[in-house]
């Protein structure tokens, strides 16, 4: 893979790639009137090396998230503001390192990235390193520090680089079905690994990787049957898990969450209860919310995991419809700014990295908000920059650093 990737770093731009991205996101792919390519001159100073349209909403989202966690800490013992601040501090350091690193080198190390995915998946299984929480051994505890990290979170970013590096070699035009199958096969490796450990993270990896493949020039006559195949496989997995005597492909809690999505009354004391309480919390917030520290559903213990999985319900109860709209507007600003940069950048690898990051942010937002409203299944996917958790915060800030790295190294060919 590395040998092929070396050819990708030439920065030769295929017009077909621009058409693919423009079709998906709209816009003119960075062209000025008359067809001239938009130039992005470099200024001087640190500010010229920061892409402020993405950095500003990210900073505001982090501040909003800290406010929500602080509010949660007033009534929820497990919500620790100092620990969340530690996650922000580590995330800022990681983002700065990624921002300064020339991301283009990673296009030539797809084999290393694939191995890194496998190693990250295996880390929680190492004796003395793995840590079990909430019945799942998906964390590692750093010896001597006491800090716990979730390697599956890091796998999201590694997979984005991996798939972007593999797909960039086609310069926006996947010519054969075998090439498409090769990309899908590579995406299946981290997806299947994570599926055995964390359903939510595996779905994020699948969506971000699929977005990269589609934007790399996959034909619709390949993509549509693939989507149908995925739906059929999921249906068979559910049917097999529900039928006595057949293999239980899905874990019991995963199957229960899917059933609750259809009928919350099936599990009135478990996930069905959580969903009902989340919907009550969102509705009781009204237009302006109940105010900081006055979320009765979370504060009185009716809504479990209010500071993590159901943090949007907590936010909606305290800050109401207005606070929810502000959150969505900030995410819209963040994602559309990153898409705008993707339309201006010429290098395929850079474009695809940005596509993967935007897909990750968008899907996590859709899933977390959707499950609190009852329009998406409960998966335990955190809300980027808002949910309590150091691992998630570090990874989301690192993703911002990935976008900044694309901007910082925009002049040289990739």
N, C-alpha and C positions, 0 to 999 in steps of 0.2 A: 504493500500500500504506500509505503514511503516513497518508492521509486516513482509511482504515478503522481504522488502529491507534489513532487518537485517541479513537475511541469505546470502545476496550478499557480505557482507564485509569479508567473510572468505578468499577470494583471491584464492580459488581453481580454477585451470586453466584447462579448457576443451580443448583437442587438436583440437576439431572442430573449435573453435574460431580462432585459429592461421591460420587454413586452409582458413577460410572465408576471413580474412584480407589479407592474402598472395595472394589469388586469385584476389582480387580487386586492390591491390597496388603493388604486386610483392614482391620479397624478400623471406627470409627464416624465418621470424618471430623471429628474434633474436637468431637463433641457430648457434652454431659454427660447423665446419666440424665434422662429426661423430655423430651429433645429440645432443651434449651437449648444455644446455641452456646458452645463453650469460649472464654473470653477469655484473652488473653495480655498482662497488664498490664506496663508498662515500669517497671523499677526505676531506680535511680540508679547512676552510676558506669560505668566501662568494662566491667566484668564483665556488667552487665545488657544490654549491646549485643553480647555474644558468645554464640553458641549452643554452649555447652560440650559437649553430647552429640555434636556433630560435631567440634568443635575438638580435644578430648582424644584420640580415636582417631587423628585425622590427625597430631597431634604424635607420638604413639607409633609410628605407621607410618613417619614420617620418621626418627625415631631408629633404628628397626629397620633401615631402609634404609641409613642411614649406617654402621651396624655391619656390615652385609653388604658394602657397598662397601669399607670399611676392611679387612675380612677378605680380600676379593678382591684388594685392592691388594698384599697380602703375597706373592702368587704370580703376579699378572697385571699386566704392565707398563702396559697401557692403562687400567687402573682407577685413576683419580686421585682420592683423597679430597678434596684442596683444590679441584679443579674441581667436584666434586659439592657441596661446601660453598658454592661460589660460586653454583651453581644454586639451592640452598636460600635463600641470602641474597636473590637477585633475586626468587625466588618469594615470599618473605615480604613484600618491598616491593610486588610486584604484588598480592598478596592483600590487603594493607592498603589499597591504593588502591581496589581493587574493593569492599572492605568499606565504605569511607566513601562511595563513589559511590552515588547513588540509581539502582539498576538499572532502576527503573520507567520512566525516561525512554527506555530503549532500545526499549520496546514501540511507540513512535511513530516509530522509525527503521529499519523493516524493509528499506526500499530501500537505505539506507546500509549495513546489515549484509550484504546480498547483494553489493553492490559490494565491500565489504571482503573477502568470501570470494574473489571473483575476483582481487582485487589480491594477496592473500596467496598464492594459487596461482601467480600469474605472477612473483612476486618472484625465485624461484630462476633464472628464465630471463633476468633482466637481466644483461647483460655487466658483469663486474667485481664483481657482487654475489653471483651464484650460486656455490655451492661443491659440488663433487662428492665424495661419500664412498661407499665400498662399491659403486661402479658406478652410483650414482643421484644425479642432480642435484636434490636435494630440500632442500638447506640454503642458507642465506645467511650470509655472513661480514660482520659489522659492521665497516666501514672504520675503521682506526686503533685498534681494540680487540682484534681477533683472536678475538672471541667468535663462535661459530657457533650459529645458531638454526634450527629446523625450522618453517617457516610452517604446515605441515600440522597441527602440534600446536595452534597457535593457532586454526586453522580449526574445530577441534572445539568450542571454546567459543563462537566467533562463530555457528556453525550452531545451537547450542542456543538462544542468544538469538533468532536469526532465526526458527526454527521455533516457539518458544514465543510470540513476538510475533504471528506469523501465525495460529497456532491459537487463541490466547486470545480472538480476536474472536468465536468461536462459543460462548463461555461453557459449554463442556463438552457441547455437543450439535450435532454436525455434521449438518445437516438434509438436505442433498442430496448425491448422488453427485458432482456437478460440483465442489462445495466440497472433497470428499475428494480428487478428482483434482487440484485446484489445489494443495493442500498437498503431495501426493506429487510433483507436477511441480516444485515449488520445492525439495524435498529432493533431487531428482535432479541439480540444478545442482551443488552442492558435491560430491555423491557421484561423479558422472561425472568431474568435474574431477580429484578425488583418485585415482580409479581408474586414470587414466593415469599417475599419479606414484607412489602408495603404496597398495598393496592393503590393508594393515592399517589405516591411518588412514581410508580410505574405508569400510571395514566398521564402524568405530566411529561415524562420522558417520551411516551408514545406520541402525544400531541405535538410537542415541540419538534421531535424528529420528523414526524409526518409533514408538518408545515415546511420544514427545510426541503424535504424531498419534492413536495409539490412546487415550491418556488424555484427549485433547481431545474424545472422544465418537464416534470412528469406529465404524460398525456392523460386527459380526462377519461379516455377509454380504458386506461389501466387503473386510475384512482378509484373510479366509481365501483367497479367490480371488487376492488380491494375492500372498500367500505362495506359493501354487501356481505363479503366473506367474513369480515370481523363481526358484523351483527349476527350472522348465522352461527359462528363459533361461540359467541357469548350466549346466544339462546340455547345452544346445545349444552354448554357448561352449566347453565342454570337448571335446565331440564334434568341433566344427569345428577346434579346435587340434590334436587327435590325428589327424585325417584328412588324409593327403597331398593337396595340390591345393586344399584349402579354406583360407579365411582363418585366420591365426593370431591369434585374438582375445586369447588369454592370452599373456603373455610366457613364455619358456621356463622361467625359474626359478619362476614362479607355477604353471605346469602341473606341473612336477616335484614341487613341494611337495604338490599335491593327490594325485598318484599315490603318493608316498611315504606319505601318510596311510593309503592303502588297503593298500599293500604296501611296507614299508621296504626290502626286499631289492632293489627295482628300482634304487636308487641307493646302493649300499653304501659309496661313498667320499664322498658329498655329504650331502644332507639326510637320507637314510636313516641314515647314520652318526651325524649329529648327534642324531637322534631316539633311536637305540639308546643312545648315550652318556648322554643326558639321563635315560633310564629307569634306566640302571645307577646313575647318581649318586643319583637319588631313592631307589632300593631299598637302596643301600649305606649310606645314612644311619642306618638302623635306628630305634630308638625315641628315643634321645637325641642321635644324630648323632656325627660324628667330632671335633667341636670346631673352634674358630676357627683358620683357616690350615691345616687338615688335610684339605681336600677334594682327594682324589687325582685325581679325574676332571678338575677344573678346574685344579688346581695343576700337574699334569703335562702339561697341554695336550691331554688326550683330548677334553674338552668345549669346543668353540669357542663364542665369544660367551657365556661363562658369566656375565659380569657385566652383560649387557644382555638379549638375547632369552631366554636360558635361566637367568635369575637364580634362578628358583624351584628349579631342579635343584641349583644351588649352595647355596641356603639349606637345602634338604631334606637335602643330604649333610652339611653342617656342624652343623645344629641338629636334624636328625632329625624324627620324627613329631611330637614335642612342639612343636618350633619351627614346623612347618608348621601345626599346629592353632592355635597362637597367632596366626599371620599371618591365617588364615581368620576367627578370632574377632574380630580387630581390624577386618577389612573388614566383617564382619557387623554389628558395632557401628556403624561409620561409615555404612553404607548404610541400615540400619533406623532410625537416628537421623534421617537426612535424610528418609526416607519419613514418619516420625512428624511431622516439621515440615510436610511437604506436606499431611498430613491435617488439620493445625490451621489453616493459612493459608487465608484466604477468597479472595484475588485469584487468578483463573485464570492470569494471566501468571506469578505467583510459583510456583504449583503446578507449572506446566509446566517452568519453569526447573529446579526441583528434580528433577522426573522425568527430565529430560535428563541432569543431572549424575549421578544414581544409575545410570541406564542405562549411561552411559559407564564409570563405575567398575566396575560389575558385569560388563559384557561384557569389559573388559580383564582383569579377574581370571580370569574363566572361560576366556578364550582362552589367556592366558599359562600358567596352571597346567595347563590341558587339553592344550596342545601338549607340555609337558614330560612328561606322563603318557601321551601317545599317543592321547588321546581327542578331540583337536581338531587340525585341520591346522596346519602351521607357517606363521605369517604375519608373524612379527617384531614383534608387538604387545608393547610394554613393560609390565611389571608396575607399576602406579601406586605412587609413593612409594618403590619398592624398586630398580627397574632403574637402572643407571648411565646418566646422560644429563641434561644441564642443561635442555634444552628440555622434556623430559617432566616433570621436577621442577617447573619454573616453571609449566607449565600445570596440573598437579595441585594445586599450592598455590593457584593463582588460582581453580580450581574450588571449593576450600574457601572462598575469599573470596567467591565468588558465593553460597554458602549463607549465609555470615555476613551478607551484604548484605540478603538476604531477611529474616533475623531482625531486623537493625538497623532496617529500615524497615517493620516489621510492623504498626505502629499506624495509620499513615495509609493511606487507601484507595489501591489501586493501579490 
